[in-house]
Amino acid sequence: MAANKKFTMGKGKYYFNVKTGQFNITISRENKKDAERVFQSYLKVGKRVEWLGKWTGKKFAESKAPVLEN
């Protein structure tokens, strides 16, 4: 049985999922720069992550995943 999300998504925030075994942990940040930095840090340590993008209130915009910087 899939669990329902127990929160409402904030309009204008950036979201991504960290996949941990059976669960997805949804992480949000207020601005794109911070969201991309944290997203890349999870990638660098080998976590499976999925970029969702900026929540507009109805759908995700800017949903292209950031490229890993060296």
C-alpha positions in Angstrom: 0.0 0.0 0.0 1.4 3.4 -1.0 1.6 6.0 1.7 0.1 9.4 1.1 2.2 12.5 1.4 1.5 14.2 4.7 2.3 17.7 3.6 1.3 20.3 1.1 3.8 21.5 -1.5 4.7 25.1 -1.2 4.2 27.2 -4.3 7.4 28.4 -5.8 9.7 25.9 -4.0 12.1 23.5 -5.6 11.7 19.8 -4.9 13.6 16.6 -5.4 13.3 13.0 -4.1 16.0 10.9 -2.5 15.3 7.2 -3.1 16.2 5.1 -0.1 15.2 1.5 -0.5 11.4 1.3 -0.3 10.9 5.0 0.4 11.2 8.3 -1.3 12.2 11.3 0.8 11.0 14.6 -0.7 13.3 17.5 0.0 12.5 21.2 -0.8 14.4 24.4 -0.9 13.3 28.0 -1.3 15.6 28.9 -4.2 17.0 27.1 -7.2 20.7 27.6 -6.3 20.3 25.9 -2.8 18.2 23.1 -4.3 20.8 22.4 -7.0 23.6 22.5 -4.5 21.9 20.0 -2.2 20.8 17.8 -5.1 24.4 17.6 -6.4 25.7 16.8 -2.9 23.4 13.7 -2.8 24.6 12.7 -6.3 28.3 13.0 -5.3 27.9 10.6 -2.4 26.1 8.1 -4.6 22.5 8.5 -3.6 19.7 7.9 -6.1 17.9 11.2 -6.6 15.1 12.4 -8.8 14.7 16.1 -9.6 11.1 17.2 -9.6 11.5 21.0 -10.2 9.7 24.1 -9.1 6.1 23.6 -7.9 3.7 26.1 -9.5 0.7 25.0 -7.6 -0.6 22.6 -10.2 2.5 21.0 -11.8 6.3 21.1 -11.7 8.1 23.6 -13.9 11.9 23.7 -14.5 11.9 20.0 -14.3 15.2 19.4 -16.1 17.7 17.9 -13.6 20.8 19.9 -12.8 24.1 18.6 -14.2 26.7 17.3 -11.8 29.5 19.8 -11.4 33.1 18.5 -10.7 
